[in-house]
Amino acid sequence: MAHPSATQPEVEDLEGTDRWPSRDAFEVPAIGSWTYRLMIRWGWLLMRTHFRIEIRGEEFPKSGPTVIIQNHSNGLGDAHFPMSSTRRPLRVLVKYSLLKMPLVGYVLRNIDAIPMYRKKDGVDTRQNASSFEEIDEALLDGAVIAIFPEGESLNSHRLRQLKSGMGRMLVSAYEASDMTLNPIVVPVGVTYEDRDRFRSLASAVIGEPFEVVPIIERAGTEFRIAIRAIMKESRARLEKLTIQADSEEEWRAAVGLERILPRSSAPIGMRQMEALEALRKDTGDGAERRREIIEQLGGSLRRARLSGDEVLAPAPSHLGNALPLLALSPLLALSLAVWGIPVLVSERASLRAPTPDKVVTVRLLGNFVLVPALAVLTAAVLAFTVSLAAGGAWLLASLVSVATFTWSYDLAADAVVRWRRRAIARSSGGTESIQEALRSIREAFAAAR
């Protein structure tokens, strides 16, 4: 099967940090009550507690009507990336049922989320007429709207079919403005290194924005043709920002190869796409055997939280590894006291998530409530049983832990990774084959890179 190179990045695009500058721009909009703003900040902190976040790519438009389109595979967690791509306040399109949820609905209503009514939910889709009018008004006011055009959050190894409602929305706003509005569409591709794993990398790449009016004008008066053209362009843009594997097996091989190959400064999604392109070019003798090794070795590295670069790096000393942990052990103990029970409870609750893509959503919502609730409850118990000062001290310590938890956790996790690397470097017999296999795969794919 032929694979058009247009949907894959050029290799030279992957080199250099200037090609992928940071665009992490989250700032809470100064709208809504102080309760709402506090909840938004807490949700932002929890998302960045669960994941190591990077936002990179093109510059976001500073003004004018703008529509963010993004792939969707991680429930409510995906909503973090539009907010972190721009300092401008935005409005999110969500399925109507979310607005009825006790806590999530309260937040969504406060940020003026726009409900969408889907046929699959068994509701009257004619209610979307009022939603489209609301979208028209928002874009005419120069707002930013975020939409997930795949329609629902699902696991996938490639971009799924986009719903035409996004194109109809843009054409509707253009008509409502008497053909004067020129919305800008900003594609955002999100890649999760290991989506359900705590403190794994979540990377968003902002693609090049494009104007809608030229597409509509080329279609003339046939708005149906314009909608199809907008959807085609949107899909092409999104496909350049996330991996597009033909099967789950191909996806696993590409993800495994990305861990094995030397890592460039590009975002992880771009590196995975480069690995996929290299796999598709590898059709010579021994290709099938190499794929088996890649999938097995890549899976082992993922479980150990290691990359090929880390395995082949010089082994650290035990003393250099242990000293930072010993020095900061009080902070680590405090973090465990404040976060330990909520994280464990949320992890257990996520096992009952209705679908795999909702696992992180359950964990985020669990910690959203449990971490502050447990901290306040413990402080209250100490205040009544010991002293008011003891309760206040615990509450202050909890605030410190919230601010330093990810740092202390990452410090401990990095130490574990370094010990694993040392164990591999000092091992004998079968374990040495890991380094040998890494070198052989790298040599085999050196020409393709």
C-alpha positions in Angstrom: 0.0 0.0 0.0 1.3 3.4 -0.9 1.5 6.0 1.8 1.6 9.6 0.5 4.5 11.5 2.1 2.2 14.6 2.3 0.7 13.3 5.5 4.1 12.9 7.1 6.6 15.6 8.2 9.8 16.1 6.4 12.8 14.8 8.3 14.5 18.2 8.3 11.5 19.7 10.0 12.2 17.7 13.1 15.6 19.2 13.8 16.3 22.1 16.1 14.4 23.6 19.0 13.5 26.8 16.9 11.3 24.6 14.7 9.1 23.7 17.7 9.1 26.6 20.1 7.0 26.4 23.3 3.5 27.9 23.0 2.4 27.1 26.5 0.2 30.1 27.2 -2.4 29.1 29.8 -3.9 31.9 31.8 -7.3 31.9 33.5 -9.6 34.4 31.7 -10.8 37.1 34.0 -14.5 36.1 33.7 -17.0 34.4 36.0 -17.1 34.3 39.8 -14.0 33.8 42.0 -15.4 30.2 42.7 -15.3 29.4 39.0 -11.8 30.9 38.6 -10.5 28.9 41.5 -12.0 25.7 40.1 -10.5 26.3 36.7 -7.0 26.9 38.3 -7.4 23.7 40.4 -8.4 21.7 37.3 -5.4 23.1 35.4 -3.0 22.1 38.3 -4.5 18.6 38.4 -4.1 18.0 34.7 -0.4 19.1 34.9 0.0 16.9 38.0 -1.2 13.8 36.1 0.8 14.6 32.9 4.0 16.3 32.0 2.6 18.8 29.5 4.2 20.4 26.4 2.5 22.9 24.0 4.6 23.6 20.9 4.3 24.7 17.3 2.9 27.7 15.5 1.9 31.0 17.1 -1.7 31.3 18.0 -3.7 34.2 16.4 -3.8 37.1 18.8 -7.2 38.4 17.7 -10.2 37.8 15.4 -12.8 34.9 15.2 -10.9 31.7 15.7 -11.9 28.0 15.8 -9.6 25.4 17.4 -10.0 21.9 16.0 -8.3 19.0 17.9 -8.2 15.2 17.9 -10.0 13.6 20.8 -9.0 10.5 22.7 -8.8 11.3 26.4 -12.2 12.6 27.6 -12.2 15.8 29.7 -8.4 15.8 29.8 -8.3 16.9 26.1 -10.0 20.2 27.0 -6.9 21.3 28.7 -4.9 21.8 25.5 -7.1 24.5 23.8 -7.0 26.4 27.1 -3.2 26.1 27.2 -2.7 27.1 23.6 -3.9 30.7 24.0 -4.3 33.4 26.6 -7.6 34.4 25.0 -10.8 33.3 26.7 -12.5 30.5 24.7 -15.8 28.7 24.5 -15.9 24.9 24.2 -18.5 22.9 22.3 -19.6 19.9 24.4 -22.2 17.2 24.4 -25.3 18.5 26.2 -25.2 15.7 28.9 -22.0 17.1 30.3 -23.8 20.3 31.3 -26.1 18.2 33.5 -23.3 16.7 35.6 -23.1 18.1 39.1 -19.5 19.5 39.2 -18.4 19.4 35.6 -21.7 21.0 34.5 -21.2 23.8 36.9 -17.8 24.6 35.5 -18.9 24.3 31.9 -21.9 26.6 32.4 -19.7 29.2 34.0 -17.4 29.3 31.0 -20.3 29.5 28.6 -19.8 26.1 27.0 -22.0 25.6 24.0 -24.1 22.3 24.1 -24.3 20.1 21.0 -27.1 17.6 20.6 -26.1 14.3 18.9 -28.5 11.8 17.3 -26.6 8.9 19.0 -27.6 10.3 22.4 -31.3 9.9 21.6 -32.1 13.6 21.8 -33.8 16.0 19.4 -31.0 17.3 17.2 -33.2 20.3 16.1 -32.0 21.9 19.3 -28.7 22.4 17.6 -30.3 25.4 15.8 -30.0 27.5 18.9 -26.5 26.3 19.4 -25.5 27.4 15.9 -27.0 30.8 16.5 -24.9 31.1 19.7 -21.8 30.1 17.7 -22.6 32.7 15.0 -22.9 35.4 17.7 -19.6 34.3 19.4 -17.6 34.3 16.1 -19.1 37.7 15.1 -17.8 39.0 18.4 -14.3 37.7 17.6 -14.4 34.8 20.1 -12.3 31.7 20.2 -14.3 28.4 19.9 -12.8 25.0 20.6 -14.3 21.9 19.0 -13.4 18.2 18.8 -14.6 17.4 15.2 -14.3 13.6 15.7 -17.4 13.9 17.7 -16.5 11.7 20.7 -13.5 10.5 22.7 -12.3 7.1 21.6 -9.0 5.2 21.5 -7.6 5.2 18.0 -4.3 4.8 16.2 -5.2 7.4 13.6 -7.6 10.4 13.1 -11.2 9.2 12.8 -13.9 10.6 10.5 -14.6 14.3 11.2 -18.2 15.4 11.7 -19.4 17.9 9.1 -21.0 20.1 11.8 -17.7 22.0 12.1 -17.8 23.0 8.4 -21.5 23.9 8.7 -20.7 26.0 11.8 -18.1 28.0 9.9 -20.3 28.5 6.8 -23.2 29.5 9.0 -21.2 32.2 10.7 -19.9 33.5 7.4 -23.5 33.8 6.1 -24.7 35.5 9.3 -22.0 38.2 8.8 -23.2 39.0 5.3 -20.1 37.4 3.8 -17.7 39.6 5.7 -16.5 37.3 8.5 -13.1 35.6 8.0 -12.7 32.9 10.7 -9.3 31.4 11.3 -9.0 27.7 12.0 -6.2 26.5 14.2 -5.5 22.7 14.1 -4.1 21.1 17.3 -2.7 17.6 17.4 -2.4 15.9 20.8 -0.3 12.8 21.5 -0.1 10.9 24.7 3.1 9.1 25.4 1.3 6.6 27.7 -2.1 8.0 28.2 -3.2 6.3 31.4 0.1 6.4 33.1 0.8 8.9 35.8 3.4 11.6 34.9 3.7 10.4 31.3 4.2 13.0 28.6 1.2 14.7 26.9 2.2 16.8 23.9 0.2 19.2 21.8 1.4 20.6 18.5 -0.3 23.8 17.2 -0.4 23.6 13.4 -0.4 26.4 10.9 -3.7 28.4 11.1 -5.7 28.7 7.9 -8.4 31.0 6.7 -11.9 29.8 5.8 -13.0 32.5 3.4 -10.7 31.5 0.5 -12.0 28.0 0.7 -15.7 29.2 0.6 -15.0 31.7 -2.2 -13.5 28.9 -4.4 -16.7 27.0 -3.9 -18.9 29.9 -5.2 -22.5 29.8 -4.1 -22.5 26.1 -3.4 -22.1 26.0 0.4 -22.4 22.2 0.5 -19.2 22.1 -1.6 -17.6 24.7 0.7 -18.4 22.6 3.7 -16.8 19.5 2.2 -13.8 21.5 1.2 -13.4 22.9 4.7 -13.6 19.4 6.2 -11.1 18.1 3.7 -8.6 20.9 4.5 -9.2 20.4 8.2 -8.5 16.7 8.0 -5.3 17.2 6.0 -4.0 19.7 8.6 -4.8 17.5 11.6 -3.3 14.4 9.9 0.1 16.2 9.8 0.1 16.7 13.6 -0.6 13.1 14.8 0.4 9.6 13.9 -1.7 8.0 11.2 -1.1 4.2 11.5 -3.0 1.7 9.3 -3.5 -0.7 12.2 -2.9 -1.1 15.9 0.0 -3.4 15.2 1.7 -0.7 13.0 1.0 1.9 15.6 2.6 -0.2 18.4 5.7 -0.8 16.2 6.0 2.9 15.5 5.6 3.9 19.1 8.2 1.2 20.1 10.7 2.4 17.4 10.3 6.0 18.7 11.6 4.9 22.1 14.5 3.0 20.5 15.8 5.6 18.1 17.9 8.6 19.1 15.6 11.3 20.3 15.5 14.7 18.5 14.1 17.9 20.0 10.8 17.5 18.1 7.5 16.8 20.0 6.8 13.2 20.6 4.0 13.1 18.0 6.4 14.2 15.3 9.0 11.7 16.4 6.3 8.9 16.3 5.4 10.0 12.8 9.1 9.9 11.7 9.4 6.4 13.2 6.2 5.3 11.3 7.7 6.6 8.0 11.0 4.8 8.7 9.0 1.5 9.3 7.1 1.8 6.1 10.4 2.3 4.2 11.9 -0.8 5.9 10.8 -3.6 3.5 14.1 -5.3 2.9 15.5 -8.6 4.2 14.8 -9.2 7.9 12.1 -6.5 8.1 9.6 -8.8 9.7 12.1 -9.9 12.4 13.1 -6.3 13.1 9.4 -5.4 13.7 9.1 -8.2 16.2 12.2 -7.0 18.1 11.0 -3.4 17.9 7.6 -4.2 19.4 9.1 -6.4 22.2 12.0 -4.1 23.0 9.8 -0.9 22.7 7.3 -2.4 25.1 10.0 -3.2 27.6 11.4 0.3 27.5 7.9 1.8 27.9 7.2 -0.3 31.0 10.5 0.7 32.5 10.0 4.4 31.5 13.3 4.3 29.6 14.3 5.5 26.2 17.1 4.1 24.1 19.2 7.2 24.8 18.9 6.6 28.6 19.8 2.9 28.3 23.0 3.6 26.3 24.0 6.6 28.5 26.8 6.1 31.1 25.5 4.6 34.4 25.2 7.0 37.3 26.7 6.4 40.7 24.6 5.2 43.6 25.7 8.1 45.8 24.9 10.8 43.2 21.5 9.2 42.7 20.7 8.8 46.4 21.8 12.2 47.8 19.0 14.4 46.3 16.4 11.9 47.5 17.8 11.9 51.0 17.9 15.6 51.2 14.3 16.0 50.0 12.8 13.0 51.8 10.7 15.2 54.1 9.1 16.9 51.2 8.5 13.5 49.5 6.9 12.2 52.7 4.6 15.3 52.9 3.5 14.9 49.3 2.7 11.2 50.0 0.6 12.2 53.1 -1.4 14.7 51.2 -1.7 13.0 47.8 -1.3 9.3 48.6 -4.9 8.3 49.6 -6.7 10.5 46.9 -4.4 9.2 44.1 -4.9 5.5 45.2 -8.7 6.0 45.5 -8.9 7.7 42.2 -6.8 5.0 40.6 -9.1 2.3 41.9 -12.2 4.2 40.8 -10.8 4.5 37.3 -10.9 0.7 36.9 -14.6 1.1 36.7 -14.5 3.8 34.0 -17.3 3.1 31.4 -14.8 3.2 28.5 -11.0 3.1 28.3 -10.8 6.8 27.2 -12.5 7.9 30.4 -9.9 6.4 32.8 -8.0 9.7 33.1 -11.2 11.7 33.4 -12.3 9.6 36.4 -8.8 10.1 38.0 -8.9 13.9 37.4 -12.4 14.3 38.8 -11.5 12.1 41.8 -8.5 14.1 42.7 -10.4 17.3 42.0 -12.6 16.6 45.0 -10.5 14.3 47.2 -7.2 16.2 47.5 -8.7 19.4 48.9 -11.4 17.6 50.9 -8.9 15.3 52.7 -6.6 18.2 53.4 -9.4 20.4 54.9 -10.8 17.4 56.8 -7.4 16.5 58.3 -6.8 20.2 59.2 -10.2 20.4 60.9 -9.6 17.2 63.0 -6.2 18.5 64.1 -7.7 21.9 65.0 -10.3 20.3 67.3 -8.2 17.5 68.8 -4.8 19.1 69.1 -4.9 22.8 68.5 -5.9 25.5 66.1 -2.3 26.1 65.3 -1.8 22.4 64.4 -4.7 22.5 62.0 -3.5 25.7 60.4 0.0 24.3 60.0 -1.3 21.1 58.3 -3.4 23.2 55.9 -0.3 25.3 55.1 1.8 22.1 54.6 -0.9 20.8 52.3 -0.7 23.9 50.1 3.1 23.5 50.0 2.6 19.9 48.9 0.1 20.8 46.2 2.7 23.2 44.7 5.7 20.8 45.0 4.1 17.4 44.5 5.0 16.9 40.8 8.5 18.1 41.4 9.2 15.7 44.2 7.5 12.8 42.5 9.5 13.4 39.3 12.7 13.5 41.3 11.9 10.1 42.8 10.8 8.7 39.4 14.0 10.0 37.7 16.1 8.3 40.4 14.3 5.0 39.8 14.9 5.4 36.0 18.6 6.0 36.7 18.8 2.9 38.9 17.2 0.9 36.1 19.7 2.2 33.7 22.6 1.4 36.0 21.2 -2.2 36.5 21.1 -2.7 32.7 24.6 -1.2 32.3 26.1 -3.4 35.0 24.2 -6.6 34.1 25.6 -9.7 32.4 24.2 -12.4 30.3 20.8 -12.0 28.7 20.2 -8.4 29.9 23.2 -7.2 27.9 21.2 -8.1 24.8 19.0 -5.0 25.4 21.9 -2.7 24.6 23.0 -4.9 21.7 19.4 -5.0 20.3 19.2 -1.2 20.6 22.4 -0.7 18.7 21.4 -3.1 15.9 18.0 -1.5 15.4 19.5 2.0 15.4 22.0 0.9 12.8 19.3 -0.7 10.6 17.2 2.5 10.6 20.1 5.0 10.4 19.8 5.3 6.6 16.0 5.8 6.8 16.4 8.7 9.2 
